[in-house]
């Protein structure tokens, strides 16, 4: 299957087409009536339409072709979710990944399309395939419609959609930092480094989660992802901070927030961190749920020496 990495621009959603379009050589979709759909939108030809964004709320409708009252939903064809049903195209086949729909009206008796069979003995179908499945639309007789693949649950579709949002390993910092030394009973500041105008998906605040909406005819699922906190492994113990921390500045000096205070002197402390992640989703059917994502290990470590002040009497 063809797939595209999600294009994302801060502040507004970007449509992402996932899967090969169900097109003929002349373009557009051709349904059972033989009519080309020339007015297709940015996601109408996709197996699953995904739109991703940062902060705020997703656009109403979530992806164009989804909705709560339609038929179809999403089905698995191999590892890829596809629309179970595409209006004017038909139902997905588990055998070949093509879409089948009975021709309307059926050909008259004696028509070559019956391939020697009589009306009522099976039916004449229109099969529409993606380019990956051979492409094109053909008409053929079949004794029975092909079996459908297993349906995708809303939670599975949410997990598939949220995977389109990249998560990156955080670069961590401390004050004192690498090559310097801290002091026993004196707090060490800890924080995740910003990149550009934000954290570049190394940390996503709960107040402004990223989101992804996946839509197929009959089903739309929106999933929100955010960071749950940062667990710092200091070499002596652990501390959990609920935010990314504040970068040290010589103007402000020590800032209370994310820090750790060592109890013992040691020249070989190694500091690492993991960022936790959580997802909340809701489907157009009313179904909703939550799940956690794997923690992301920091991209670097900090080697820190901690000294003890000797007091002379």
N, C-alpha and C positions, 0 to 999 in steps of 0.2 A: 504494500500500500504506500501511496505517496503521503508524506506528512510534511508540515511546515513548522519550523520553530516560531513561537509566538512573537510577532512584532509588537513592541510596547513603547509607548511614548508617555512620559509623565503627564498626568492631568487629564488625559482623555483616552477612551477605549480605542483599540485597533482591532478590526475584524481579522480573524485568522481562519483560513480555509484549511481544513484537515481532511485528507483523503482525496482520491482522484474524482474529478467531476464526471458525472454521468452524461457524457456528451457524444454526439455523432461527429463525423468528420466535418460536417457543415456547421457545427456549433449548436448549443442549446440542447434542451432535453426534448425527446420525442415520446409522447405518451401512447396509451393504447388506442387513442383515436387517430393517431398518426399526425397530430398537430404539434409543431415545434413551439416550445415555450421561449419566446424571444425576450420577455420582460423579466428575466430572472434577476434576483438581487445578489448581493455579494456572498450570501451564504446559501442560497436556494439550491445550488448544485452540489453542495458538500454532503459527505456522509454525516458528519457532525459539525455544526457551526459553533465555534468557540470565540468569545470576546473576553478580553482581559483588561483590567484597569487597576488604578492605584487610588486608594482613598475614596471617599464619597460613596455614591450608590450607583449600581449598574443601571443602564438605560432600561426603560420599561419594555417588557417583552423579552428581554434577556437574550435574544439572539435571532430574532426574526421569525424563524419557522416553528418555534416551540409554542407550547400553550398547554392549558390544563384540560381542555375538553376534547381534544382530538383523538385520533386513533394512532396506533403505531408504537411510539416510544423508540428506544434504542435496543439493538440486538448485537451480540458478539459475532463477528466474522473473523476467526482467528483471534489475534490480540487487539483488534481494532473495533471500537463501537461504530455501528452504522445505523442509519434510520431503518427501523423495521418496515416502515411503509412510507413511500413518497407519493403524494397526491398526483394522479395522472400518470404515474410510472408503475406502481404496483408494490408487491411485497417482496422482501428480501429472501433469497434462497440460501439455505445452509450448504448446498452442494457446490455452487460456483460463485457466490457473491453477486449474482445478477438479480434484477428485479423482474417479477412476472405479474402480468395482469391479463385477465380474460379479454379478448377482443370484443368490443361493443359497437354495433351488434355482431353476433356470430355470423360467419359466412353462410350462404344458403347451401342446402344439400347439393352434393355433386361438385362443389368448389374444390379445386386442387389443394387448397389449404387443409382440407380434411384428411388428406393423404390416404384416401380409400375408406375412411371411417364415416359413420353417419352422425348427424346432429344428435346429441344426447349420449354418444359414446365418447366420453372425455370432452375436451373443449380445445378451441384454438386460442393460444396465448400470444401475447407480445412480450418478448424478452428484451430488456434494456440492460446493457453491461457497461461498466466503467472501462476506461482505457486499460487499467491494470488487469481486468478480467476479459480482455479481448476486444472491448469496444463495440459500439454499434447496436442497432436494434433489428431484431429478426422476428418473424411470425412463424409459429410452429404449433403442431398438434401435440397434446399431451394427454395421457390417460387420467392423470390426477395432478394437482398443483404440487410443486416440490416442497419438501419440508422446510420449515423455518428454523433458524438458529436460536439458541437460548437468549432470553431477554436480559438486558442490562438493568440492574437495579438502580434506583436513583442514587444510592450511596456509592455504587461503583462508578457511575457517570461523574459524580462529584469528585472522586479521587482521580479519575482520568483527566478531568478538566483542570484541577488544581495543579497537576503535574506540569501543565504548560507554563506555570509561573516559576522561573528559575530561583533557586535559593543558593546563596554563595557562602563560602567559608569566611568568617570574620577575621580581620587583622586586629590583634589585641595589643594594648599598650598599658604601661604602668608608670607611676611616678613614686619613687625612683624607678628608672628603667634599666634595660640591658647595659651592662658595663658599669653601673653605679651600684651603690649599696644602700639598703634600708637599715633601720634601727629597731631593735626589740622594743615592743610596746609603743611603736610609732606607726600610725596607719599608712598603708601603701594604697594609693589611688589606682583603680582599675577601670578601663573603659575600652569600648570597641571603636576603632577608627572610622571616621566618616570618609566617604569617597565621593568627590564631586559635591553635589548639592544634597546628598543624603547618604544612606547606608548601602545603597545599591543591592538591596535584598539580602544583605548579611544580617539585618535586623529590621523587622516590620512592626511598628508600634501597634498595640491593640486598639488605640483610638483612631487609627487610619489604616485598616487592613487592606491588603491587596485582595482582589476578587477575580473569579473566572466564572463565566456562564457558558454552559454547554447546552445546545438546543438541537432537537430533532423534531419532526412533526409529531405533536402529541405530548411532548415532554420537554421541559426546560428546568435545569438545575443550576443554581448559583451557589458557589462555595467561597467562603472568606477564609483567608489564612493570615495569621499573625504570630509574632514571637511571644512566648510565654515567660521568658526570662533568660538569664545567663547564669550558668553554674560555673564558678571559677574553682579550679583545682590549683591550690597554691603551693603544693609540695609539702605543706604542713597540715593542711585541712581543706575544707570546702566552704565557700560562701555563695549564696544565691542572691543575685541582684535582679530586681523586677524591671530594670531598664538597661539601656546600653552603657550607662555611666557618663561621667562628664570629663572631658579632656582637661588635663592640667594646663594652667596658664600662669605665667610668672606674675601677672597683674593681680590675679585673685588668690593665688596660692592654693592651699588645700581646700577642697570642696567636699563637704560631707555628702554621702550618697553611696556609691559603690567603692568599697575599700576592704582591706583585710589587715589585721594587726597580728604580727608574728610574736609568739611567746618565747621562741628559742633562736639563738644565733646559729647560722649555717651558711657556708659559702656556696652551697650547691642547690638552692631552691629552684625548681622549674615550674613555671606558671603556664597553664593552658586553660581553655574555656570551651564550653559547649553551649549552643543556643537551642532552646526548646521551641517547638512549633505546634500550633493547634489549628484545626479546621472546623468550621461550622458551616453546614449547608442546608438549603431548603429547596424543595422541588415545587413545580407548578401544580402538582397533584396534592400538595399539602404535607407530604412526607418531609421530615427533617431529621438531622442527626449531627453528631460530632465525632471527630476522631483525631488522634495525634499523628504527627509525622516524625520520622527519625530525627534525632538531634543532629545538629551540624557541628562538627569539630572545628576549632579555630585553625586558621591557615598557618599560624606560627606559634612559637613558644617564647617565653621570656626567661632568661637565666638571671637570677637575682641572688646577690649575697646579702645576708642580714647580719649586722654586727651588734654587739652589745657594748654599751658605754660603760667604761670602767670608772668608778668613782673613787678618787683618792681621799683618804682621811687625813 
